[in-house]
Amino acid sequence: MNIKLIIIKLLILIPTLILATTAASSDLEKGRNIYQKNCQMCHGHDGKNTMATAANFKRGKGLFQSDSALLERIKKGDKACPGYLGILKEQQIFDVIAYIRTLYK
């Protein structure tokens, strides 16, 4: 196999593994606390949105994507939701992602 192709595959694989490990080691309690402080006012205490344009996590809205896609969405913000880049650390965002996934029922 071509050495350049191997290097390219490794450069793609390593960050993916790091993100997967980070998401898998998320802390639900920390995620719940961050959610209550920053998200609950629009997305509701149980994930049922209180603001019309906010995702309804109870119904799974916005949750059918990868953790890394949700990470980028939360960092940048979407519609009325502010971006949290520079406000929350990546691990804190992964904690929130893990928590909001528990709200889908």
N, CA, C and O atoms as a MOPAC input file, in Angstrom:
PM7 MOZYME 1SCF
protein

 N      0.85400 1    -1.18400 1     0.00000 1
 C      0.00000 1     0.00000 1     0.00000 1
 C      0.89500 1     1.24100 1     0.00000 1
 O      1.97100 1     1.24200 1     0.59800 1
 N      0.45500 1     2.25000 1    -0.64900 1
 C      1.18200 1     3.51200 1    -0.76400 1
 C      1.31700 1     4.16600 1     0.61300 1
 O      0.32800 1     4.29300 1     1.33500 1
 N      2.51800 1     4.57600 1     0.97700 1
 C      2.77600 1     5.18400 1     2.29600 1
 C      1.97500 1     6.47000 1     2.49900 1
 O      1.53000 1     6.74800 1     3.61300 1
 N      1.79000 1     7.24700 1     1.44900 1
 C      1.00400 1     8.48600 1     1.57200 1
 C     -0.45100 1     8.17000 1     1.92700 1
 O     -1.07000 1     8.86700 1     2.73000 1
 N     -0.97700 1     7.12500 1     1.32500 1
 C     -2.36200 1     6.72600 1     1.60800 1
 C     -2.49400 1     6.25500 1     3.05800 1
 O     -3.48800 1     6.56000 1     3.71700 1
 N     -1.52100 1     5.53200 1     3.54900 1
 C     -1.53500 1     5.07400 1     4.93600 1
 C     -1.50100 1     6.26200 1     5.89300 1
 O     -2.23300 1     6.28700 1     6.88200 1
 N     -0.66100 1     7.23400 1     5.60300 1
 C     -0.55700 1     8.43400 1     6.44700 1
 C     -1.87000 1     9.20200 1     6.44900 1
 O     -2.31900 1     9.65900 1     7.50000 1
 N     -2.48600 1     9.34800 1     5.29000 1
 C     -3.76400 1    10.06200 1     5.19900 1
 C     -4.83100 1     9.33800 1     6.02100 1
 O     -5.60200 1     9.97800 1     6.73600 1
 N     -4.87900 1     8.02400 1     5.92200 1
 C     -5.86400 1     7.25100 1     6.68700 1
 C     -5.63400 1     7.40700 1     8.18500 1
 O     -6.58800 1     7.52600 1     8.95300 1
 N     -4.37400 1     7.40600 1     8.59800 1
 C     -4.06800 1     7.59100 1    10.01900 1
 C     -4.46200 1     8.98300 1    10.49900 1
 O     -4.95900 1     9.14300 1    11.61400 1
 N     -4.23700 1     9.98900 1     9.65600 1
 C     -4.59500 1    11.36500 1    10.02900 1
 C     -6.10000 1    11.53000 1    10.17500 1
 O     -6.56000 1    12.39900 1    10.91600 1
 N     -6.85700 1    10.72000 1     9.48700 1
 C     -8.31300 1    10.75200 1     9.62100 1
 C     -8.76300 1     9.90000 1    10.80900 1
 O     -9.65700 1    10.29700 1    11.55600 1
 N     -8.15500 1     8.75200 1    10.98000 1
 C     -8.56200 1     7.80900 1    12.01200 1
 C     -8.25900 1     8.28600 1    13.42700 1
 O     -9.09700 1     8.13100 1    14.31400 1
 N     -7.10200 1     8.85300 1    13.65500 1
 C     -6.69300 1     9.23600 1    15.01400 1
 C     -7.63900 1    10.26200 1    15.63900 1
 O     -8.10600 1    10.03200 1    16.75500 1
 N     -7.94600 1    11.38800 1    14.97600 1
 C     -8.90400 1    12.32800 1    15.59900 1
 C    -10.27500 1    11.71200 1    15.83000 1
 O    -10.94200 1    12.02700 1    16.81600 1
 N    -10.69900 1    10.83300 1    14.92500 1
 C    -11.99400 1    10.16600 1    15.08900 1
 C    -12.00000 1     9.30400 1    16.34600 1
 O    -12.97000 1     9.31000 1    17.10500 1
 N    -10.92200 1     8.56700 1    16.56400 1
 C    -10.82500 1     7.73900 1    17.76600 1
 C    -10.78800 1     8.58100 1    19.02700 1
 O    -11.38600 1     8.21400 1    20.03900 1
 N    -10.09500 1     9.70200 1    18.97600 1
 C    -10.03300 1    10.59500 1    20.14000 1
 C    -11.41600 1    11.12900 1    20.45800 1
 O    -11.81900 1    11.13300 1    21.62100 1
 N    -12.15600 1    11.58200 1    19.44600 1
 C    -13.51300 1    12.09400 1    19.67100 1
 C    -14.42600 1    10.99300 1    20.19500 1
 O    -15.23000 1    11.24000 1    21.09400 1
 N    -14.32000 1     9.80200 1    19.66000 1
 C    -15.16600 1     8.70000 1    20.11700 1
 C    -14.86600 1     8.35700 1    21.56800 1
 O    -15.78500 1     8.09500 1    22.34500 1
 N    -13.60700 1     8.35500 1    21.93600 1
 C    -13.22100 1     8.06300 1    23.31400 1
 C    -13.73300 1     9.14400 1    24.25000 1
 O    -14.23600 1     8.84300 1    25.33300 1
 N    -13.61100 1    10.39300 1    23.84500 1
 C    -14.07100 1    11.50100 1    24.66900 1
 C    -15.57500 1    11.41500 1    24.88100 1
 O    -16.05100 1    11.58300 1    26.00400 1
 N    -16.32100 1    11.16000 1    23.83000 1
 C    -17.77200 1    11.07600 1    23.95200 1
 C    -18.17600 1     9.89100 1    24.82000 1
 O    -19.12400 1     9.98400 1    25.60000 1
 N    -17.46500 1     8.78700 1    24.68700 1
 C    -17.80400 1     7.59700 1    25.46300 1
 C    -17.51700 1     7.78500 1    26.95400 1
 O    -18.12600 1     7.12300 1    27.79400 1
 N    -16.60800 1     8.67000 1    27.27400 1
 C    -16.25300 1     8.88200 1    28.68000 1
 C    -16.95800 1    10.10300 1    29.26700 1
 O    -16.45900 1    10.72400 1    30.20500 1
 N    -18.09500 1    10.43600 1    28.72300 1
 C    -18.84000 1    11.60400 1    29.17500 1
 C    -19.44400 1    11.38200 1    30.55200 1
 O    -19.69300 1    10.25100 1    30.96800 1
 N    -19.67400 1    12.48900 1    31.24900 1
 C    -20.22800 1    12.48200 1    32.59700 1
 C    -21.65400 1    13.02700 1    32.53400 1
 O    -21.85800 1    14.22200 1    32.32100 1
 N    -22.64300 1    12.14300 1    32.72100 1
 C    -24.04900 1    12.54700 1    32.61800 1
 C    -24.43900 1    13.60200 1    33.64200 1
 O    -25.20300 1    14.51400 1    33.32800 1
 N    -23.92700 1    13.49200 1    34.85400 1
 C    -24.27100 1    14.46300 1    35.90500 1
 C    -23.76000 1    15.85100 1    35.54500 1
 O    -24.47700 1    16.84000 1    35.70000 1
 N    -22.52800 1    15.92500 1    35.06800 1
 C    -21.99300 1    17.21900 1    34.62900 1
 C    -22.78800 1    17.74400 1    33.44600 1
 O    -23.08400 1    18.93600 1    33.36800 1
 N    -23.13500 1    16.84500 1    32.52100 1
 C    -23.93000 1    17.24000 1    31.36100 1
 C    -25.28800 1    17.78700 1    31.76100 1
 O    -25.75900 1    18.77400 1    31.19600 1
 N    -25.92300 1    17.13500 1    32.74700 1
 C    -27.22800 1    17.60400 1    33.23700 1
 C    -27.10500 1    19.00200 1    33.84100 1
 O    -27.94800 1    19.86500 1    33.59500 1
 N    -26.05700 1    19.22100 1    34.62800 1
 C    -25.86500 1    20.53800 1    35.25800 1
 C    -25.62500 1    21.62600 1    34.22200 1
 O    -26.17100 1    22.72300 1    34.33400 1
 N    -24.81900 1    21.32900 1    33.22400 1
 C    -24.55500 1    22.31000 1    32.16000 1
 C    -25.82600 1    22.56600 1    31.35900 1
 O    -26.12600 1    23.70800 1    31.01100 1
 N    -26.57400 1    21.50000 1    31.06600 1
 C    -27.83900 1    21.61700 1    30.34100 1
 C    -28.81200 1    22.51000 1    31.10400 1
 O    -29.42700 1    23.40400 1    30.52300 1
 N    -28.95100 1    22.26900 1    32.40200 1
 C    -29.87000 1    23.06600 1    33.21500 1
 C    -29.48300 1    24.54000 1    33.20900 1
 O    -30.35500 1    25.40800 1    33.20100 1
 N    -28.21700 1    24.82200 1    33.21300 1
 C    -27.74500 1    26.20100 1    33.26100 1
 C    -27.85300 1    26.90400 1    31.90700 1
 O    -28.17300 1    28.09100 1    31.85500 1
 N    -27.58900 1    26.18300 1    30.80500 1
 C    -27.45700 1    26.82600 1    29.49800 1
 C    -28.53500 1    26.48800 1    28.47500 1
 O    -28.73900 1    27.25300 1    27.53300 1
 N    -29.21900 1    25.38400 1    28.63100 1
 C    -30.09800 1    24.89000 1    27.56800 1
 C    -31.56400 1    24.76700 1    27.95400 1
 O    -32.45700 1    24.89800 1    27.11800 1
 N    -31.78900 1    24.51600 1    29.22300 1
 C    -33.12900 1    24.19700 1    29.71100 1
 C    -34.15800 1    25.28400 1    29.40100 1
 O    -35.31800 1    24.97400 1    29.12700 1
 N    -33.75100 1    26.53700 1    29.44000 1
 C    -34.72500 1    27.61400 1    29.23600 1
 C    -35.41700 1    27.54100 1    27.86900 1
 O    -36.54500 1    28.01300 1    27.72800 1
 N    -34.75700 1    26.95500 1    26.85900 1
 C    -35.37500 1    26.82400 1    25.53700 1
 C    -35.77900 1    25.38800 1    25.20900 1
 O    -36.79200 1    25.15300 1    24.55000 1
 N    -34.96900 1    24.42700 1    25.67900 1
 C    -35.20400 1    23.02500 1    25.34800 1
 C    -36.00600 1    22.29400 1    26.41200 1
 O    -36.30500 1    21.11100 1    26.24700 1
 N    -36.36200 1    22.97000 1    27.50300 1
 C    -37.18100 1    22.38700 1    28.55500 1
 C    -36.41200 1    21.49400 1    29.50200 1
 O    -35.37900 1    20.93600 1    29.13300 1
 N    -36.90400 1    21.35400 1    30.71500 1
 C    -36.20000 1    20.56500 1    31.72400 1
 C    -36.16300 1    19.07700 1    31.36900 1
 O    -35.25400 1    18.36000 1    31.78900 1
 N    -37.14900 1    18.61500 1    30.59600 1
 C    -37.19900 1    17.20700 1    30.21300 1
 C    -36.92800 1    16.99400 1    28.72700 1
 O    -37.14500 1    15.90100 1    28.20500 1
 N    -36.45200 1    18.04000 1    28.04300 1
 C    -36.15300 1    17.94100 1    26.62100 1
 C    -37.27100 1    18.37100 1    25.70800 1
 O    -37.06700 1    18.51200 1    24.50200 1
 N    -38.46900 1    18.58700 1    26.26700 1
 C    -39.60000 1    19.06400 1    25.46800 1
 C    -39.47700 1    20.57800 1    25.35600 1
 O    -39.61500 1    21.30600 1    26.33900 1
 N    -39.21600 1    21.02700 1    24.14600 1
 C    -38.90900 1    22.44200 1    23.94100 1
 C    -39.97900 1    23.39000 1    24.46600 1
 O    -41.17600 1    23.11300 1    24.39000 1
 N    -39.51400 1    24.51700 1    25.00000 1
 C    -40.40400 1    25.57400 1    25.48000 1
 C    -40.38900 1    26.76000 1    24.50700 1
 O    -41.19800 1    27.68000 1    24.62300 1
 N    -39.47500 1    26.72300 1    23.56900 1
 C    -39.35000 1    27.75600 1    22.53300 1
 C    -39.59000 1    27.07200 1    21.18800 1
 O    -39.00500 1    26.02500 1    20.90900 1
 N    -40.43900 1    27.65400 1    20.36600 1
 C    -40.87300 1    27.00400 1    19.12700 1
 C    -39.72800 1    26.57100 1    18.21100 1
 O    -39.81100 1    25.51000 1    17.59300 1
 N    -38.67200 1    27.36100 1    18.11200 1
 C    -37.58400 1    27.02700 1    17.19100 1
 C    -36.52400 1    26.10900 1    17.80900 1
 O    -35.60100 1    25.68600 1    17.11300 1
 N    -36.64100 1    25.80000 1    19.08700 1
 C    -35.66400 1    24.92700 1    19.75500 1
 C    -35.98900 1    23.46100 1    19.46800 1
 O    -37.15400 1    23.08000 1    19.34900 1
 N    -34.94600 1    22.65600 1    19.35900 1
 C    -35.13600 1    21.22600 1    19.12100 1
 C    -35.84700 1    20.57000 1    20.30600 1
 O    -35.56900 1    20.88500 1    21.46400 1
 N    -36.75500 1    19.66700 1    20.00200 1
 C    -37.47100 1    18.89600 1    21.01500 1
 C    -36.71200 1    17.57700 1    21.18800 1
 O    -36.92200 1    16.63400 1    20.42500 1
 N    -35.84300 1    17.51400 1    22.17800 1
 C    -35.02100 1    16.32900 1    22.40000 1
 C    -35.85600 1    15.13400 1    22.84800 1
 O    -35.47800 1    13.98600 1    22.61400 1
 N    -36.97100 1    15.39900 1    23.48000 1
 C    -37.85800 1    14.31700 1    23.92900 1
 C    -38.33000 1    13.49300 1    22.73200 1
 O    -38.55600 1    12.28800 1    22.84300 1
 N    -38.47300 1    14.15400 1    21.60000 1
 C    -38.87500 1    13.48300 1    20.35700 1
 C    -37.67500 1    13.07000 1    19.51200 1
 O    -37.83900 1    12.47800 1    18.44500 1
 N    -36.46500 1    13.38300 1    19.98600 1
 C    -35.25700 1    12.99900 1    19.26600 1
 C    -34.80400 1    13.98800 1    18.22100 1
 O    -33.84800 1    13.72500 1    17.49100 1
 N    -35.48300 1    15.14200 1    18.13400 1
 C    -35.14200 1    16.11900 1    17.10400 1
 C    -33.68300 1    16.56500 1    17.26500 1
 O    -33.27300 1    17.02400 1    18.33100 1
 N    -32.92100 1    16.42100 1    16.19500 1
 C    -31.52400 1    16.84500 1    16.19000 1
 C    -30.56200 1    15.81600 1    16.76000 1
 O    -29.34800 1    16.01200 1    16.70500 1
 N    -31.08100 1    14.72500 1    17.30400 1
 C    -30.21500 1    13.74600 1    17.96200 1
 C    -29.76000 1    12.61600 1    17.04100 1
 O    -28.89500 1    11.82700 1    17.42100 1
 N    -30.32200 1    12.52400 1    15.84500 1
 C    -29.97400 1    11.44100 1    14.94300 1
 C    -28.78300 1    11.81500 1    14.06600 1
 O    -28.85000 1    11.76300 1    12.83800 1
 N    -27.70800 1    12.18600 1    14.72100 1
 C    -26.44200 1    12.49300 1    14.06200 1
 C    -25.31700 1    12.12600 1    15.01700 1
 O    -25.55600 1    11.85600 1    16.19400 1
 N    -24.11000 1    12.11900 1    14.51600 1
 C    -22.97900 1    11.69000 1    15.33300 1
 C    -22.67300 1    12.70500 1    16.43000 1
 O    -23.06700 1    13.86900 1    16.35200 1
 N    -21.96800 1    12.24000 1    17.44400 1
 C    -21.54100 1    13.13800 1    18.52100 1
 C    -20.65500 1    14.25600 1    17.97100 1
 O    -20.75800 1    15.39700 1    18.42100 1
 N    -19.79300 1    13.94600 1    17.01100 1
 C    -18.91400 1    14.98600 1    16.46800 1
 C    -19.71400 1    16.02800 1    15.68200 1
 O    -19.36700 1    17.20900 1    15.69900 1
 N    -20.77800 1    15.60600 1    14.99300 1
 C    -21.63400 1    16.57200 1    14.28300 1
 C    -22.37300 1    17.46200 1    15.27900 1
 O    -22.48900 1    18.66900 1    15.07000 1
 N    -22.87300 1    16.86400 1    16.36700 1
 C    -23.54000 1    17.65900 1    17.40400 1
 C    -22.54600 1    18.60900 1    18.08200 1
 O    -22.88500 1    19.74900 1    18.39700 1
 N    -21.33400 1    18.13500 1    18.29900 1
 C    -20.29500 1    18.98500 1    18.89000 1
 C    -20.11600 1    20.25100 1    18.06300 1
 O    -20.11400 1    21.35700 1    18.60400 1
 N    -19.96600 1    20.08900 1    16.75400 1
 C    -19.76700 1    21.24900 1    15.87600 1
 C    -20.98500 1    22.16200 1    15.86800 1
 O    -20.84800 1    23.38500 1    15.84500 1
 N    -22.16700 1    21.57400 1    15.88700 1
 C    -23.40600 1    22.37000 1    15.89000 1
 C    -23.50800 1    23.20900 1    17.16500 1
 O    -23.88000 1    24.38200 1    17.11600 1
 N    -23.17500 1    22.60300 1    18.30100 1
 C    -23.24800 1    23.31600 1    19.58100 1
 C    -22.15400 1    24.38100 1    19.66200 1
 O    -22.38200 1    25.46000 1    20.20900 1
 N    -21.00000 1    24.09300 1    19.13500 1
 C    -19.92000 1    25.09000 1    19.12600 1
 C    -20.31900 1    26.32900 1    18.31400 1
 O    -20.09500 1    27.46100 1    18.74000 1
 N    -20.91000 1    26.09600 1    17.14300 1
 C    -21.24700 1    27.19500 1    16.22300 1
 C    -22.57500 1    27.86600 1    16.55400 1
 O    -22.76500 1    29.05000 1    16.27500 1
 N    -23.49100 1    27.10800 1    17.14800 1
 C    -24.83000 1    27.62600 1    17.39100 1
 C    -25.71700 1    27.35800 1    16.18700 1
 O    -25.22900 1    27.00400 1    15.11400 1
 N    -27.00700 1    27.52600 1    16.36400 1
 C    -27.96800 1    27.25100 1    15.30100 1
 C    -29.25600 1    28.00600 1    15.59700 1
 O    -29.81100 1    27.89700 1    16.69000 1
 N    -29.71800 1    28.75500 1    14.63600 1
 C    -30.92700 1    29.56500 1    14.78300 1
 C    -30.81700 1    30.45500 1    16.02100 1
 O    -29.89400 1    31.26400 1    16.11600 1
 N    -31.73500 1    30.31700 1    16.95800 1
 C    -31.71000 1    31.16200 1    18.15900 1
 C    -30.71200 1    30.66200 1    19.20200 1
 O    -30.40900 1    31.37300 1    20.16000 1
 N    -30.20400 1    29.45200 1    19.02000 1
 C    -29.27200 1    28.86900 1    19.98500 1
 C    -27.87700 1    29.47200 1    19.78000 1
 O    -27.33800 1    29.42600 1    18.67500 1
 N    -27.29800 1    30.03100 1    20.83600 1
 C    -25.96700 1    30.63200 1    20.69500 1
 C    -24.89300 1    29.56000 1    20.54300 1
 O    -25.09500 1    28.40800 1    20.92700 1
 N    -23.76200 1    29.94600 1    19.98600 1
 C    -22.61700 1    29.05100 1    19.90000 1
 C    -21.87200 1    29.03400 1    21.22400 1
 O    -21.78200 1    30.05400 1    21.90700 1
 N    -21.34500 1    27.88600 1    21.58000 1
 C    -20.64900 1    27.75300 1    22.85900 1
 C    -19.14800 1    27.57500 1    22.69900 1
 O    -18.46600 1    27.19200 1    23.65000 1
 N    -18.62100 1    27.85000 1    21.49900 1
 C    -17.18500 1    27.82300 1    21.27600 1
 C    -16.53100 1    28.88400 1    22.15000 1
 O    -16.90400 1    30.05500 1    22.09300 1
 N    -15.56200 1    28.47900 1    22.95400 1
 C    -14.89300 1    29.41100 1    23.85000 1
 C    -15.61200 1    29.60500 1    25.17900 1
 O    -15.05600 1    30.20000 1    26.10200 1
 N    -16.83100 1    29.11400 1    25.28500 1
 C    -17.59900 1    29.21200 1    26.52900 1
 C    -17.53900 1    27.88300 1    27.27300 1
 O    -17.27400 1    27.83200 1    28.47400 1
 N    -17.79300 1    26.80400 1    26.52300 1
 C    -17.70100 1    25.46100 1    27.09200 1
 C    -16.52000 1    24.73400 1    26.45500 1
 O    -16.21500 1    24.93700 1    25.27900 1
 N    -15.86500 1    23.89400 1    27.23200 1
 C    -14.79700 1    23.05900 1    26.70800 1
 C    -15.44000 1    21.90600 1    25.94800 1
 O    -16.60700 1    21.58300 1    26.17000 1
 N    -14.67000 1    21.28400 1    25.04400 1
 C    -15.21900 1    20.17300 1    24.26800 1
 C    -15.77000 1    19.07400 1    25.16900 1
 O    -16.84300 1    18.53700 1    24.89600 1
 N    -15.06400 1    18.73600 1    26.22100 1
 C    -15.53800 1    17.67000 1    27.11300 1
 C    -16.86800 1    18.04500 1    27.75000 1
 O    -17.72600 1    17.18200 1    27.93600 1
 N    -17.05100 1    19.31000 1    28.08500 1
 C    -18.32400 1    19.75100 1    28.65600 1
 C    -19.45200 1    19.59400 1    27.62800 1
 O    -20.56800 1    19.20700 1    27.97600 1
 N    -19.15300 1    19.89500 1    26.37900 1
 C    -20.16100 1    19.73600 1    25.32400 1
 C    -20.49200 1    18.25700 1    25.14100 1
 O    -21.65900 1    17.90300 1    24.97400 1
 N    -19.48000 1    17.39100 1    25.17100 1
 C    -19.74400 1    15.95200 1    25.07700 1
 C    -20.58100 1    15.47300 1    26.26100 1
 O    -21.41900 1    14.58400 1    26.11100 1
 N    -20.35700 1    16.05700 1    27.43200 1
 C    -21.17700 1    15.71200 1    28.59800 1
 C    -22.63400 1    16.08300 1    28.34600 1
 O    -23.53900 1    15.31200 1    28.66700 1
 N    -22.86200 1    17.25800 1    27.77400 1
 C    -24.22600 1    17.70000 1    27.45100 1
 C    -24.84100 1    16.78700 1    26.39400 1
 O    -26.00600 1    16.40400 1    26.50400 1
 N    -24.06800 1    16.44000 1    25.37900 1
 C    -24.57300 1    15.55300 1    24.32500 1
 C    -25.01000 1    14.22400 1    24.92700 1
 O    -26.08500 1    13.71700 1    24.60700 1
 N    -24.18500 1    13.66400 1    25.79100 1
 C    -24.53800 1    12.40200 1    26.44400 1
 C    -25.83100 1    12.56000 1    27.23600 1
 O    -26.68000 1    11.67000 1    27.23000 1
 N    -25.97800 1    13.68900 1    27.91500 1
 C    -27.18300 1    13.91900 1    28.71300 1
 C    -28.42400 1    14.08300 1    27.83000 1
 O    -29.45400 1    13.46600 1    28.10100 1
 N    -28.34200 1    14.90200 1    26.78100 1
 C    -29.54000 1    15.13900 1    25.96600 1
 C    -29.97800 1    13.86100 1    25.25200 1
 O    -31.15600 1    13.70300 1    24.93200 1
 N    -29.05000 1    12.96100 1    25.00500 1
 C    -29.43000 1    11.68900 1    24.39500 1
 C    -30.29600 1    10.85900 1    25.34800 1
 O    -31.06400 1    10.00900 1    24.89700 1
 N    -30.18300 1    11.09300 1    26.64800 1
 C    -31.02300 1    10.36500 1    27.60900 1
 C    -32.44400 1    10.91200 1    27.65300 1
 O    -33.33800 1    10.25600 1    28.18800 1
 N    -32.67100 1    12.11000 1    27.09600 1
 C    -33.99100 1    12.73100 1    27.13600 1
 C    -34.93900 1    12.17200 1    26.07400 1
 O    -36.15700 1    12.29700 1    26.20100 1
 N    -34.38300 1    11.55500 1    25.02900 1
 C    -35.19300 1    10.99600 1    23.95600 1
 C    -35.93100 1     9.75100 1    24.44400 1
 O    -35.31200 1     8.78100 1    24.88200 1
 N    -37.26200 1     9.79300 1    24.36200 1
 C    -38.07400 1     8.64900 1    24.82300 1
 C    -39.21000 1     8.39900 1    23.88700 1
 O    -40.00000 1     7.48100 1    24.10700 1

